[in-house]
Structures are given as structure tokens and as C-alpha cells.
Amino acid sequence: MACFLFTPTALFLAVSLCVASTRAVEIADAASSGVGQLKPADRKTAAVMLPASPDAERSLKAFRLVPGLQISLWAAEPMLANPVAMAFDEQGRLFISETYRYRSSVLDIRDYMWMLEDDLACRTVEDRLAMVRRRFGPKGEQELSLESERIRRLEDTNHDGKADV
């Protein structure tokens, strides 16, 4: 996960997602009631942040730049991890949305094909919550509510060309 600053005229963010999580697999109830159980998964209530690695710096060497452009590392883990969305505000601050729920609390329908039609019928967050309650019951709802997302703000307050820690 890295942010790169292209200078002198362009600002660009390159984000790489690496997901290494246990795949959540369902076990459908044999009684054809449509209620399923979640197989125990590696769900955590706190985000796991990897330490800084040299991967971002090494990946800079793979970029081919047109003459006149430069590239430098602006931010990398542990300043951010698992990014899924980003936005800059009018003050040049970067807001990163991170998720720690992929393939655990956000279910991949390929693992739950027995509820495909219900999943496709969901139009709102409330519809999805009702489906989870109906399909997995209170225990499943609680288990799927452990992880969370977060929003981080990154900025360069001292104007050194790198996000501040």
C-alpha cells in the first residue's frame, strides 16, 4: 500500500491491495430452512497493521516515466493499509477509506450461492441487514459485526513532500 508523488506538475496516488485473509465459507443447514452458519474465520476487533516494508520503494523502480517527471514515495504502511477509496480536499489533505472486513464480515456471494437471490434482491443497507439476520440469525449478525472500516487523514504539514506520521 503506497502513495506516490509525481512532480513537478502531477499528483498521483498508486494504491495496491493485497488481501491475505482466511476465506469465510458457509455451511448450509441440511434441513433446507435457508438458515446457514458461518465457518469460524479469523475475525479481529482491532485492525492488524503490518510494519513498514521496502516493497513500496522497490516498486518505484518499475515505473516508466516520461522525461521531466519524477516519482517519490509519499506514504506507505503503516500509515495506511487495505485502502478501498480516497479523496483529496481543497487543502490538499488525503482521506483514505480502509477496510478490514473483506472476505470475513463482507461475504463473497460465491461462498454463499444458496442465498444468491436474496443477495441480489438487496437494494439498501437495511435490506442487507435484514437478510443477514434472516439467513444467519443473531449469532451470525454479531460475528459479522466484529471488523470495521476506518477513514484516515494524511497530509504533508511541513511541506517536505511526504505525508507526516
N, CA, C and O atoms as a DFTB+ gen file, in Angstrom:
660 C
 N C O
     1  1       0.846      -1.149       0.000
     2  2       0.000       0.000       0.000
     3  2       0.899       1.221       0.000
     4  3       1.659       1.432       0.945
     5  1       0.821       2.017      -1.038
     6  2       1.741       3.129      -1.125
     7  2       1.118       4.275      -1.891
     8  3       0.278       4.077      -2.769
     9  1       1.537       5.457      -1.550
    10  2       1.146       6.653      -2.278
    11  2       2.410       7.226      -2.891
    12  3       3.446       7.294      -2.230
    13  1       2.333       7.639      -4.148
    14  2       3.491       8.170      -4.826
    15  2       3.188       9.593      -5.251
    16  3       2.067       9.901      -5.655
    17  1       4.176      10.453      -5.162
    18  2       4.017      11.836      -5.563
    19  2       4.806      12.057      -6.835
    20  3       6.022      11.868      -6.860
    21  1       4.115      12.458      -7.894
    22  2       4.774      12.777      -9.136
    23  2       4.995      14.274      -9.157
    24  3       4.062      15.039      -8.911
    25  1       6.188      14.698      -9.441
    26  2       6.468      16.118      -9.520
    27  2       7.088      16.409     -10.874
    28  3       7.607      15.471     -11.479
    29  1       7.080      17.603     -11.393
    30  2       6.651      18.820     -10.733
    31  2       5.181      19.157     -10.919
    32  3       4.666      19.987     -10.170
    33  1       4.468      18.557     -11.882
    34  2       3.128      19.069     -12.160
    35  2       1.979      18.132     -11.824
    36  3       0.831      18.574     -11.781
    37  1       2.239      16.892     -11.592
    38  2       1.118      15.963     -11.409
    39  2       1.192      15.262     -10.074
    40  3       2.265      14.852      -9.630
    41  1       0.057      15.130      -9.444
    42  2      -0.045      14.387      -8.186
    43  2      -0.820      13.120      -8.487
    44  3      -1.905      13.164      -9.067
    45  1      -0.271      12.022      -8.098
    46  2      -0.892      10.749      -8.442
    47  2      -0.787       9.800      -7.267
    48  3       0.231       9.773      -6.575
    49  1      -1.810       9.038      -7.043
    50  2      -1.813       8.069      -5.956
    51  2      -1.894       6.675      -6.543
    52  3      -2.823       6.358      -7.287
    53  1      -0.938       5.860      -6.214
    54  2      -0.971       4.467      -6.662
    55  2      -1.235       3.603      -5.452
    56  3      -0.465       3.623      -4.491
    57  1      -2.286       2.863      -5.488
    58  2      -2.672       2.058      -4.339
    59  2      -2.729       0.602      -4.770
    60  3      -3.277       0.268      -5.821
    61  1      -2.169      -0.231      -3.960
    62  2      -2.167      -1.657      -4.251
    63  2      -2.861      -2.384      -3.112
    64  3      -2.569      -2.149      -1.939
    65  1      -3.761      -3.247      -3.462
    66  2      -4.467      -4.011      -2.435
    67  2      -3.901      -5.419      -2.378
    68  3      -3.853      -6.134      -3.379
    69  1      -3.489      -5.784      -1.222
    70  2      -3.051      -7.154      -1.001
    71  2      -3.909      -7.705       0.119
    72  3      -3.852      -7.233       1.255
    73  1      -4.677      -8.674      -0.200
    74  2      -5.557      -9.234       0.809
    75  2      -5.077     -10.635       1.120
    76  3      -5.025     -11.505       0.250
    77  1      -4.729     -10.834       2.372
    78  2      -4.304     -12.157       2.817
    79  2      -5.141     -12.515       4.024
    80  3      -4.686     -12.413       5.163
    81  1      -6.353     -12.930       3.771
    82  2      -7.228     -13.269       4.888
    83  2      -7.808     -14.651       4.665
    84  3      -7.838     -15.160       3.545
    85  1      -8.255     -15.229       5.723
    86  2      -8.870     -16.542       5.653
    87  2     -10.201     -16.420       4.942
    88  3     -10.989     -15.523       5.241
    89  1     -10.449     -17.296       4.025
    90  2     -11.702     -17.270       3.266
    91  2     -12.840     -17.788       4.125
    92  3     -12.779     -18.903       4.644
    93  1     -13.879     -16.978       4.274
    94  2     -15.043     -17.385       5.061
    95  2     -15.913     -18.276       4.195
    96  3     -16.293     -17.894       3.088
    97  1     -16.217     -19.418       4.677
    98  2     -17.023     -20.371       3.921
    99  2     -18.229     -20.750       4.761
   100  3     -18.109     -20.996       5.961
   101  1     -19.383     -20.794       4.131
   102  2     -20.600     -21.123       4.846
   103  2     -20.849     -22.605       4.883
   104  3     -20.328     -23.365       4.066
   105  1     -21.640     -23.000       5.829
   106  2     -22.119     -24.369       5.935
   107  2     -23.640     -24.272       5.962
   108  3     -24.218     -23.851       6.964
   109  1     -24.280     -24.652       4.886
   110  2     -25.733     -24.529       4.806
   111  2     -26.394     -25.571       5.700
   112  3     -25.904     -26.692       5.837
   113  1     -27.499     -25.188       6.299
   114  2     -28.260     -26.085       7.166
   115  2     -28.916     -27.174       6.323
   116  3     -29.585     -26.874       5.334
   117  1     -28.734     -28.404       6.699
   118  2     -29.246     -29.530       5.923
   119  2     -30.763     -29.599       5.926
   120  3     -31.338     -30.281       5.078
   121  1     -31.417     -28.935       6.829
   122  2     -32.878     -29.019       6.944
   123  2     -33.598     -28.124       5.935
   124  3     -34.809     -27.937       6.051
   125  1     -32.899     -27.570       4.958
   126  2     -33.434     -26.696       3.906
   127  2     -34.248     -25.522       4.452
   128  3     -35.173     -25.044       3.795
   129  1     -33.907     -25.071       5.630
   130  2     -34.616     -23.923       6.193
   131  2     -34.068     -22.608       5.653
   132  3     -34.636     -21.547       5.910
   133  1     -32.956     -22.671       4.897
   134  2     -32.366     -21.447       4.375
   135  2     -31.491     -20.739       5.368
   136  3     -30.918     -19.699       5.040
   137  1     -31.361     -21.262       6.580
   138  2     -30.512     -20.641       7.589
   139  2     -29.151     -21.318       7.542
   140  3     -29.059     -22.544       7.497
   141  1     -28.106     -20.518       7.553
   142  2     -26.769     -21.073       7.475
   143  2     -25.924     -20.687       8.668
   144  3     -26.308     -19.850       9.484
   145  1     -24.786     -21.304       8.750
   146  2     -23.808     -20.977       9.788
   147  2     -22.544     -20.502       9.108
   148  3     -22.226     -20.910       7.991
   149  1     -21.836     -19.644       9.791
   150  2     -20.541     -19.186       9.303
   151  2     -19.473     -20.117       9.836
   152  3     -19.459     -20.438      11.024
   153  1     -18.587     -20.549       8.972
   154  2     -17.446     -21.328       9.427
   155  2     -16.552     -20.386      10.222
   156  3     -16.380     -19.233       9.825
   157  1     -15.984     -20.838      11.322
   158  2     -15.100     -19.945      12.090
   159  2     -14.023     -19.344      11.189
   160  3     -13.356     -20.057      10.439
   161  1     -13.866     -18.045      11.273
   162  2     -12.883     -17.321      10.472
   163  2     -12.010     -16.480      11.393
   164  3     -12.319     -16.296      12.570
   165  1     -10.946     -15.988      10.852
   166  2     -10.007     -15.166      11.607
   167  2     -10.538     -13.731      11.678
   168  3     -10.050     -12.846      10.976
   169  1     -11.532     -13.516      12.524
   170  2     -12.130     -12.188      12.669
   171  2     -11.513     -11.496      13.871
   172  3     -11.357     -12.100      14.932
   173  1     -11.161     -10.224      13.704
   174  2     -10.500      -9.469      14.762
   175  2     -11.244      -8.164      15.013
   176  3     -11.772      -7.549      14.086
   177  1     -11.279      -7.749      16.272
   178  2     -11.950      -6.493      16.594
   179  2     -11.037      -5.299      16.375
   180  3     -11.520      -4.169      16.303
   181  1      -9.726      -5.518      16.267
   182  2      -8.786      -4.422      16.014
   183  2      -8.052      -4.694      14.705
   184  3      -7.738      -5.838      14.378
   185  1      -7.788      -3.632      13.972
   186  2      -7.078      -3.757      12.699
   187  2      -5.642      -4.224      12.931
   188  3      -4.988      -3.823      13.894
   189  1      -5.175      -5.071      12.035
   190  2      -3.801      -5.541      12.099
   191  2      -2.999      -4.743      11.077
   192  3      -3.239      -4.838       9.874
   193  1      -2.062      -3.972      11.558
   194  2      -1.236      -3.145      10.679
   195  2       0.140      -3.781      10.540
   196  3       0.812      -4.059      11.533
   197  1       0.546      -4.006       9.311
   198  2       1.868      -4.547       9.062
   199  2       2.913      -3.459       9.253
   200  3       2.626      -2.281       9.038
   201  1       4.119      -3.837       9.652
   202  2       5.177      -2.832       9.780
   203  2       5.617      -2.340       8.405
   204  3       5.288      -2.936       7.379
   205  1       6.354      -1.259       8.407
   206  2       6.865      -0.705       7.157
   207  2       7.704      -1.758       6.440
   208  3       8.419      -2.539       7.067
   209  1       7.599      -1.759       5.122
   210  2       8.387      -2.698       4.328
   211  2       9.053      -1.936       3.187
   212  3       8.639      -0.825       2.854
   213  1      10.082      -2.528       2.592
   214  2      10.762      -1.869       1.470
   215  2      10.026      -2.053       0.143
   216  3      10.504      -1.569      -0.883
   217  1       8.888      -2.732       0.128
   218  2       8.184      -3.021      -1.119
   219  2       7.808      -1.765      -1.901
   220  3       7.965      -1.732      -3.121
   221  1       7.321      -0.750      -1.228
   222  2       6.906       0.475      -1.927
   223  2       8.095       1.132      -2.619
   224  3       7.994       1.538      -3.777
   225  1       9.203       1.236      -1.925
   226  2      10.405       1.835      -2.532
   227  2      10.872       1.003      -3.720
   228  3      11.278       1.555      -4.742
   229  1      10.817      -0.318      -3.594
   230  2      11.237      -1.193      -4.700
   231  2      10.309      -1.044      -5.895
   232  3      10.760      -1.097      -7.039
   233  1       9.016      -0.857      -5.645
   234  2       8.073      -0.744      -6.760
   235  2       8.280       0.541      -7.560
   236  3       7.881       0.607      -8.722
   237  1       8.889       1.550      -6.969
   238  2       9.167       2.791      -7.701
   239  2      10.036       2.524      -8.925
   240  3       9.900       3.202      -9.944
   241  1      10.913       1.556      -8.832
   242  2      11.829       1.238      -9.928
   243  2      11.105       0.651     -11.134
   244  3      11.643       0.664     -12.242
   245  1       9.892       0.137     -10.934
   246  2       9.134      -0.468     -12.027
   247  2       8.410       0.569     -12.887
   248  3       7.975       0.246     -13.992
   249  1       8.274       1.792     -12.411
   250  2       7.578       2.831     -13.163
   251  2       8.451       3.336     -14.309
   252  3       9.658       3.523     -14.154
   253  1       7.815       3.554     -15.462
   254  2       8.491       4.186     -16.589
   255  2       7.912       5.580     -16.724
   256  3       6.726       5.739     -17.009
   257  1       8.727       6.567     -16.524
   258  2       8.271       7.955     -16.540
   259  2       8.714       8.652     -17.807
   260  3       9.785       8.375     -18.348
   261  1       7.888       9.545     -18.265
   262  2       8.288      10.365     -19.405
   263  2       9.326      11.367     -18.923
   264  3       9.337      11.728     -17.746
   265  1      10.185      11.813     -19.806
   266  2      11.213      12.787     -19.400
   267  2      10.587      14.017     -18.746
   268  3       9.585      14.550     -19.222
   269  1      11.190      14.448     -17.663
   270  2      10.720      15.624     -16.945
   271  2       9.896      15.316     -15.710
   272  3       9.690      16.191     -14.869
   273  1       9.420      14.082     -15.591
   274  2       8.649      13.705     -14.407
   275  2       9.536      12.951     -13.431
   276  3      10.468      12.247     -13.818
   277  1       9.221      13.120     -12.166
   278  2       9.918      12.399     -11.106
   279  2       8.866      11.694     -10.267
   280  3       7.695      12.075     -10.270
   281  1       9.288      10.676      -9.558
   282  2       8.370       9.944      -8.681
   283  2       9.057       9.769      -7.329
   284  3      10.263       9.539      -7.250
   285  1       8.256       9.886      -6.269
   286  2       8.799       9.658      -4.925
   287  2       7.691       9.075      -4.050
   288  3       6.505       9.269      -4.318
   289  1       8.085       8.380      -3.032
   290  2       7.133       7.771      -2.110
   291  2       6.551       8.852      -1.208
   292  3       7.289       9.616      -0.585
   293  1       5.221       8.914      -1.141
   294  2       4.561       9.918      -0.313
   295  2       4.055       9.309       0.990
   296  3       4.171       9.931       2.046
   297  1       3.498       8.107       0.933
   298  2       3.003       7.434       2.140
   299  2       2.965       5.933       1.886
   300  3       2.749       5.492       0.757
   301  1       3.172       5.162       2.925
   302  2       3.123       3.700       2.837
   303  2       2.774       3.155       4.216
   304  3       2.668       3.904       5.188
   305  1       2.595       1.814       4.284
   306  2       2.292       1.233       5.578
   307  2       3.419       1.522       6.559
   308  3       4.576       1.542       6.140
   309  1       3.156       1.737       7.792
   310  2       1.886       1.551       8.494
   311  2       0.994       2.802       8.536
   312  3       0.051       2.850       9.325
   313  1       1.274       3.809       7.704
   314  2       0.415       4.998       7.675
   315  2      -0.958       4.690       7.088
   316  3      -1.939       5.353       7.426
   317  1      -1.036       3.697       6.217
   318  2      -2.296       3.288       5.636
   319  2      -2.208       1.811       5.284
   320  3      -1.120       1.273       5.078
   321  1      -3.356       1.166       5.216
   322  2      -3.411      -0.248       4.856
   323  2      -4.799      -0.569       4.321
   324  3      -5.778       0.074       4.698
   325  1      -4.880      -1.535       3.467
   326  2      -6.149      -2.008       2.918
   327  2      -7.019      -0.880       2.356
   328  3      -8.210      -0.826       2.664
   329  1      -6.463       0.017       1.545
   330  2      -7.265       1.133       1.032
   331  2      -8.297       0.672       0.019
   332  3      -8.025      -0.200      -0.806
   333  1      -9.486       1.264       0.085
   334  2     -10.545       0.952      -0.870
   335  2     -11.091       2.200      -1.560
   336  3     -11.739       2.092      -2.601
   337  1     -10.840       3.375      -1.001
   338  2     -11.306       4.614      -1.616
   339  2     -10.448       5.762      -1.103
   340  3      -9.845       5.673      -0.033
   341  1     -10.401       6.845      -1.883
   342  2      -9.617       8.004      -1.464
   343  2     -10.221       9.270      -2.043
   344  3     -10.953       9.239      -3.032
   345  1      -9.898      10.378      -1.405
   346  2     -10.344      11.684      -1.883
   347  2      -9.426      12.747      -1.307
   348  3      -8.952      12.632      -0.177
   349  1      -9.180      13.791      -2.104
   350  2      -8.431      14.952      -1.643
   351  2      -9.413      16.070      -1.342
   352  3     -10.421      16.216      -2.035
   353  1      -9.129      16.860      -0.318
   354  2      -9.962      18.029      -0.059
   355  2      -9.270      19.263      -0.630
   356  3      -8.186      19.171      -1.205
   357  1      -9.910      20.419      -0.463
   358  2      -9.385      21.664      -1.036
   359  2      -8.083      22.122      -0.388
   360  3      -7.411      23.006      -0.919
   361  1      -7.716      21.537       0.746
   362  2      -6.460      21.889       1.421
   363  2      -5.339      20.906       1.095
   364  3      -4.251      20.997       1.664
   365  1      -5.595      19.970       0.189
   366  2      -4.576      19.016      -0.224
   367  2      -4.419      17.828       0.703
   368  3      -3.482      17.043       0.555
   369  1      -5.332      17.687       1.665
   370  2      -5.271      16.525       2.562
   371  2      -5.881      15.329       1.855
   372  3      -6.831      15.464       1.084
   373  1      -5.328      14.168       2.123
   374  2      -5.813      12.939       1.531
   375  2      -6.606      12.157       2.570
   376  3      -6.128      11.927       3.680
   377  1      -7.809      11.753       2.210
   378  2      -8.637      10.933       3.076
   379  2      -8.702       9.539       2.455
   380  3      -9.118       9.377       1.307
   381  1      -8.287       8.537       3.226
   382  2      -8.232       7.155       2.770
   383  2      -9.258       6.340       3.551
   384  3      -9.284       6.377       4.781
   385  1     -10.088       5.615       2.841
   386  2     -11.010       4.674       3.481
   387  2     -10.346       3.307       3.458
   388  3      -9.937       2.820       2.404
   389  1     -10.244       2.693       4.631
   390  2      -9.621       1.382       4.762
   391  2     -10.670       0.371       5.218
   392  3     -11.568       0.702       5.992
   393  1     -10.551      -0.842       4.739
   394  2     -11.444      -1.890       5.200
   395  2     -10.650      -3.049       5.775
   396  3      -9.558      -3.375       5.311
   397  1     -11.215      -3.647       6.776
   398  2     -10.628      -4.825       7.411
   399  2     -11.669      -5.932       7.469
   400  3     -11.577      -6.839       8.296
   401  1     -12.670      -5.853       6.575
   402  2     -13.798      -6.780       6.599
   403  2     -13.830      -7.708       5.396
   404  3     -14.609      -8.661       5.395
   405  1     -13.032      -7.474       4.387
   406  2     -13.117      -8.234       3.145
   407  2     -12.918      -9.724       3.391
   408  3     -11.951     -10.138       4.029
   409  1     -13.844     -10.516       2.878
   410  2     -13.855     -11.982       2.943
   411  2     -14.030     -12.516       4.360
   412  3     -13.818     -13.704       4.602
   413  1     -14.408     -11.663       5.285
   414  2     -14.760     -12.155       6.617
   415  2     -16.121     -11.577       6.972
   416  3     -17.103     -12.319       7.006
   417  1     -16.213     -10.296       7.234
   418  2     -17.509      -9.693       7.555
   419  2     -18.255      -9.209       6.320
   420  3     -19.467      -9.001       6.383
   421  1     -17.574      -9.026       5.216
   422  2     -18.237      -8.754       3.946
   423  2     -18.137     -10.056       3.167
   424  3     -17.060     -10.448       2.719
   425  1     -19.254     -10.705       3.017
   426  2     -19.259     -12.052       2.456
   427  2     -19.166     -12.027       0.936
   428  3     -19.792     -11.199       0.275
   429  1     -18.390     -12.931       0.406
   430  2     -18.285     -13.135      -1.032
   431  2     -19.394     -14.109      -1.419
   432  3     -19.399     -15.257      -0.975
   433  1     -20.322     -13.660      -2.236
   434  2     -21.501     -14.470      -2.555
   435  2     -21.123     -15.807      -3.177
   436  3     -21.912     -16.750      -3.114
   437  1     -19.942     -15.919      -3.776
   438  2     -19.525     -17.202      -4.358
   439  2     -19.422     -18.287      -3.294
   440  3     -19.518     -19.475      -3.601
   441  1     -19.228     -17.876      -2.041
   442  2     -19.182     -18.831      -0.941
   443  2     -20.565     -19.100      -0.354
   444  3     -20.706     -19.954       0.522
   445  1     -21.575     -18.392      -0.817
   446  2     -22.928     -18.474      -0.251
   447  2     -23.963     -18.526      -1.363
   448  3     -24.961     -17.806      -1.313
   449  1     -23.743     -19.355      -2.348
   450  2     -24.636     -19.398      -3.507
   451  2     -26.076     -19.767      -3.146
   452  3     -26.999     -19.451      -3.896
   453  1     -26.270     -20.414      -2.033
   454  2     -27.615     -20.789      -1.605
   455  2     -28.474     -19.584      -1.244
   456  3     -29.688     -19.718      -1.091
   457  1     -27.867     -18.411      -1.107
   458  2     -28.640     -17.200      -0.810
   459  2     -28.451     -16.127      -1.883
   460  3     -28.638     -14.940      -1.616
   461  1     -28.079     -16.546      -3.097
   462  2     -27.802     -15.625      -4.191
   463  2     -28.993     -14.722      -4.506
   464  3     -28.823     -13.511      -4.647
   465  1     -30.184     -15.285      -4.616
   466  2     -31.339     -14.464      -4.965
   467  2     -31.636     -13.419      -3.898
   468  3     -31.973     -12.282      -4.228
   469  1     -31.516     -13.785      -2.629
   470  2     -31.694     -12.804      -1.550
   471  2     -30.653     -11.699      -1.647
   472  3     -30.972     -10.524      -1.465
   473  1     -29.421     -12.068      -1.932
   474  2     -28.345     -11.088      -2.028
   475  2     -28.617     -10.102      -3.165
   476  3     -28.461      -8.893      -2.995
   477  1     -29.019     -10.618      -4.310
   478  2     -29.303      -9.752      -5.460
   479  2     -30.510      -8.856      -5.227
   480  3     -30.606      -7.780      -5.817
   481  1     -31.430      -9.289      -4.375
   482  2     -32.633      -8.507      -4.104
   483  2     -32.375      -7.330      -3.161
   484  3     -33.208      -6.428      -3.072
   485  1     -31.251      -7.319      -2.464
   486  2     -30.949      -6.231      -1.523
   487  2     -30.724      -4.926      -2.283
   488  3     -29.909      -4.866      -3.204
   489  1     -31.441      -3.898      -1.894
   490  2     -31.316      -2.584      -2.530
   491  2     -30.779      -1.528      -1.572
   492  3     -30.304      -0.478      -2.006
   493  1     -30.851      -1.801      -0.273
   494  2     -30.409      -0.825       0.723
   495  2     -29.588      -1.536       1.794
   496  3     -29.552      -2.765       1.855
   497  1     -28.946      -0.758       2.619
   498  2     -28.219      -1.307       3.757
   499  2     -29.189      -2.038       4.677
   500  3     -28.862      -3.090       5.227
   501  1     -30.384      -1.477       4.841
   502  2     -31.383      -2.107       5.689
   503  2     -31.800      -3.466       5.133
   504  3     -32.000      -4.414       5.892
   505  1     -31.933      -3.564       3.790
   506  2     -32.254      -4.849       3.165
   507  2     -31.165      -5.873       3.466
   508  3     -31.464      -7.018       3.803
   509  1     -29.918      -5.470       3.348
   510  2     -28.803      -6.396       3.582
   511  2     -28.770      -6.834       5.042
   512  3     -28.553      -8.011       5.328
   513  1     -28.984      -5.903       5.967
   514  2     -29.001      -6.252       7.384
   515  2     -30.129      -7.247       7.681
   516  3     -29.934      -8.206       8.428
   517  1     -31.300      -7.017       7.095
   518  2     -32.425      -7.942       7.295
   519  2     -32.087      -9.318       6.732
   520  3     -32.448     -10.333       7.328
   521  1     -31.397      -9.366       5.590
   522  2     -31.013     -10.652       5.006
   523  2     -30.030     -11.389       5.917
   524  3     -30.169     -12.594       6.129
   525  1     -29.052     -10.685       6.449
   526  2     -28.081     -11.320       7.352
   527  2     -28.796     -11.861       8.583
   528  3     -28.525     -12.979       9.021
   529  1     -29.705     -11.074       9.140
   530  2     -30.447     -11.529      10.320
   531  2     -31.278     -12.772       9.998
   532  3     -31.337     -13.712      10.791
   533  1     -31.911     -12.767       8.838
   534  2     -32.765     -13.888       8.444
   535  2     -31.933     -15.129       8.130
   536  3     -32.306     -16.237       8.514
   537  1     -30.818     -14.953       7.440
   538  2     -30.020     -16.085       6.971
   539  2     -29.036     -16.640       8.002
   540  3     -28.708     -17.825       7.968
   541  1     -28.561     -15.781       8.927
   542  2     -27.541     -16.223       9.886
   543  2     -27.952     -16.058      11.340
   544  3     -27.242     -16.525      12.231
   545  1     -29.072     -15.410      11.601
   546  2     -29.554     -15.251      12.963
   547  2     -28.719     -14.278      13.766
   548  3     -27.750     -13.717      13.254
   549  1     -29.091     -14.068      15.039
   550  2     -28.395     -13.096      15.895
   551  2     -26.914     -13.420      16.086
   552  3     -26.079     -12.516      16.118
   553  1     -26.590     -14.704      16.212
   554  2     -25.184     -15.085      16.407
   555  2     -24.344     -14.739      15.177
   556  3     -23.235     -14.221      15.305
   557  1     -24.872     -15.027      13.988
   558  2     -24.162     -14.694      12.757
   559  2     -24.019     -13.203      12.572
   560  3     -22.968     -12.720      12.151
   561  1     -25.094     -12.458      12.892
   562  2     -25.031     -10.992      12.791
   563  2     -23.939     -10.441      13.693
   564  3     -23.172      -9.568      13.286
   565  1     -23.869     -10.946      14.909
   566  2     -22.851     -10.476      15.854
   567  2     -21.446     -10.799      15.339
   568  3     -20.547      -9.962      15.409
   569  1     -21.267     -12.004      14.827
   570  2     -19.948     -12.403      14.332
   571  2     -19.521     -11.561      13.132
   572  3     -18.346     -11.222      12.995
   573  1     -20.480     -11.222      12.260
   574  2     -20.178     -10.421      11.081
   575  2     -20.005      -8.938      11.398
   576  3     -19.724      -8.144      10.500
   577  1     -20.170      -8.559      12.654
   578  2     -20.065      -7.152      13.055
   579  2     -18.771      -6.830      13.801
   580  3     -18.623      -5.723      14.319
   581  1     -17.839      -7.770      13.863
   582  2     -16.614      -7.535      14.626
   583  2     -15.676      -6.533      13.951
   584  3     -15.238      -5.568      14.576
   585  1     -15.377      -6.763      12.694
   586  2     -14.440      -5.875      11.998
   587  2     -15.131      -4.592      11.572
   588  3     -16.358      -4.489      11.569
   589  1     -14.313      -3.627      11.217
   590  2     -14.868      -2.348      10.811
   591  2     -13.995      -1.728       9.730
   592  3     -12.949      -2.266       9.367
   593  1     -14.435      -0.617       9.238
   594  2     -13.635       0.207       8.344
   595  2     -13.175       1.424       9.130
   596  3     -13.635       1.678      10.243
   597  1     -12.264       2.166       8.529
   598  2     -11.892       3.443       9.133
   599  2     -11.444       4.392       8.042
   600  3     -11.095       3.986       6.934
   601  1     -11.465       5.649       8.383
   602  2     -11.007       6.694       7.468
   603  2      -9.794       7.352       8.099
   604  3      -9.817       7.755       9.261
   605  1      -8.739       7.450       7.312
   606  2      -7.509       8.107       7.766
   607  2      -7.313       9.399       6.986
   608  3      -7.661       9.493       5.809
   609  1      -6.757      10.379       7.657
   610  2      -6.394      11.627       7.002
   611  2      -4.874      11.685       6.937
   612  3      -4.198      11.577       7.960
   613  1      -4.347      11.852       5.750
   614  2      -2.912      12.000       5.556
   615  2      -2.649      13.365       4.943
   616  3      -3.373      13.815       4.055
   617  1      -1.602      14.014       5.432
   618  2      -1.244      15.314       4.875
   619  2       0.236      15.596       5.102
   620  3       0.891      14.980       5.943
   621  1       0.726      16.528       4.339
   622  2       2.121      16.966       4.440
   623  2       2.127      18.374       5.028
   624  3       2.108      19.363       4.296
   625  1       2.153      18.453       6.354
   626  2       2.074      19.757       7.007
   627  2       3.387      20.525       6.990
   628  3       3.384      21.754       7.064
   629  1       4.516      19.815       6.891
   630  2       5.804      20.528       6.887
   631  2       6.347      20.711       5.464
   632  3       7.468      21.190       5.292
   633  1       5.585      20.343       4.467
   634  2       5.903      20.569       3.057
   635  2       7.239      19.972       2.630
   636  3       7.993      20.586       1.876
   637  1       7.522      18.766       3.123
   638  2       8.761      18.086       2.731
   639  2       8.519      17.077       1.609
   640  3       9.441      16.359       1.223
   641  1       7.299      17.010       1.081
   642  2       6.987      16.099       0.002
   643  2       6.589      14.710       0.450
   644  3       6.459      13.809      -0.379
   645  1       6.390      14.516       1.748
   646  2       5.989      13.214       2.288
   647  2       4.868      13.425       3.301
   648  3       4.825      14.441       3.994
   649  1       3.965      12.452       3.375
   650  2       2.918      12.518       4.384
   651  2       3.542      12.453       5.773
   652  3       4.519      11.737       5.997
   653  1       2.973      13.199       6.688
   654  2       3.509      13.213       8.059
   655  2       3.011      12.018       8.828
   656  3       1.918      11.507       8.584
   657  1       3.831      11.579       9.763
   658  2       3.477      10.430      10.597
   659  2       2.535      10.873      11.686
   660  3       2.110      10.057      12.504
